[in-house]
């Protein structure tokens, strides 16, 4: 059975009977890896992978941050930071409720302790 060539120029996986073929077990090339090799312009690579040029540029920028090439927060750090900020907001709200409750109760205690005129 023969294989077909896809838009990336690589052979597609053959029929089920030939699943032992090495190409089926290997991961397909990722657009970021292909773009980093510099074999073709970004526009051509994006077109070959069926994504927009801006999408590929965004992926490259994100990959640079993830790999430590450029400064910034990795996606795992962003998740952790977002969760920490959410917890801080919640704690600040709880603190505000407790502060108001304490102020209300102290005012109520002052009114109970006053003598009638």
C-alpha positions as CSV (number, residue, x, y, z in Angstrom):
1,X,0.0,0.0,0.0
2,X,1.4,3.4,-0.8
3,X,1.4,6.6,1.3
4,X,0.2,10.0,0.4
5,X,2.0,13.3,0.9
6,X,0.4,16.0,3.0
7,X,0.8,19.7,2.9
8,X,3.9,19.5,5.2
9,X,5.7,17.4,2.6
10,X,5.8,14.3,4.9
11,X,4.2,11.0,4.3
12,X,0.9,10.4,6.0
13,X,0.3,7.2,7.9
14,X,-0.4,4.2,5.7
15,X,-3.4,1.9,6.1
16,X,-4.0,0.1,9.4
17,X,-2.2,-3.0,8.2
18,X,1.1,-1.0,8.1
19,X,0.8,0.7,11.5
20,X,4.2,-0.6,12.5
21,X,5.6,2.0,10.1
22,X,7.9,4.4,11.9
23,X,6.1,7.5,10.7
24,X,2.9,6.5,12.6
25,X,4.7,6.2,15.9
26,X,6.6,9.5,15.7
27,X,5.1,12.8,16.5
28,X,4.3,15.0,13.5
29,X,6.5,18.1,13.1
30,X,5.3,21.1,15.1
31,X,5.1,24.5,13.4
32,X,7.3,26.1,16.0
33,X,10.1,23.6,15.5
34,X,9.9,23.9,11.7
35,X,9.9,27.8,12.0
36,X,12.9,27.7,14.3
37,X,14.9,25.7,11.8
38,X,14.6,28.6,9.5
39,X,14.2,26.5,6.3
40,X,11.3,28.6,5.0
41,X,9.7,32.0,5.6
42,X,7.2,32.2,8.5
43,X,4.3,32.9,6.0
44,X,5.0,29.7,4.1
45,X,5.3,27.6,7.2
46,X,2.0,29.0,8.5
47,X,0.3,28.3,5.2
48,X,1.7,24.7,5.2
49,X,0.3,24.0,8.6
50,X,-3.0,25.7,7.9
51,X,-2.7,28.5,10.5
52,X,-2.4,32.2,10.2
53,X,1.0,33.9,10.2
54,X,0.1,35.9,13.4
55,X,-0.9,32.6,15.1
56,X,2.5,31.1,14.3
57,X,4.3,34.3,15.5
58,X,2.3,34.1,18.8
59,X,3.3,30.5,19.2
60,X,6.9,31.3,18.6
61,X,6.8,34.1,21.2
62,X,5.1,31.8,23.7
63,X,7.7,29.1,23.0
64,X,10.5,31.6,23.5
65,X,9.2,32.5,27.0
66,X,8.6,28.8,27.9
67,X,12.1,27.9,26.9
68,X,13.6,30.9,28.7
69,X,14.9,32.6,25.6
70,X,12.9,35.7,26.4
71,X,11.8,37.1,29.8
72,X,8.3,36.5,30.9
73,X,6.1,34.1,32.8
74,X,5.6,30.6,31.6
75,X,2.1,29.3,31.3
76,X,2.4,27.3,34.5
77,X,3.6,30.4,36.3
78,X,0.7,32.4,34.9
79,X,-1.8,29.8,36.3
80,X,-0.1,29.9,39.7
81,X,-0.1,33.7,39.7
82,X,-3.7,33.9,38.7
83,X,-4.7,31.5,41.5
84,X,-2.7,33.5,44.0
85,X,-4.3,36.8,43.0
86,X,-7.8,35.2,43.2
87,X,-7.0,34.0,46.8
88,X,-5.7,37.4,47.8
89,X,-8.9,39.0,46.5
90,X,-11.0,36.6,48.5
91,X,-8.9,37.2,51.7
92,X,-9.2,40.9,51.2
93,X,-13.0,40.6,50.9
94,X,-13.2,38.4,54.0
95,X,-11.1,40.9,55.9
96,X,-13.4,43.8,54.9
97,X,-16.5,41.8,56.0
98,X,-14.8,41.1,59.4
99,X,-13.7,44.7,59.8
100,X,-17.3,46.0,59.1
101,X,-18.8,43.4,61.5
102,X,-16.4,44.4,64.2
103,X,-17.3,48.1,63.7
104,X,-21.0,47.3,63.7
105,X,-20.7,45.2,66.9
106,X,-18.6,47.9,68.7
107,X,-21.3,50.5,67.8
108,X,-24.0,48.2,69.1
109,X,-22.2,47.7,72.4
110,X,-21.7,51.5,72.8
111,X,-25.4,52.1,72.3
112,X,-26.4,49.4,74.9
113,X,-24.0,50.8,77.4
114,X,-25.4,54.4,77.2
115,X,-27.6,55.8,80.0
116,X,-31.0,57.2,79.0
117,X,-31.4,61.0,79.2
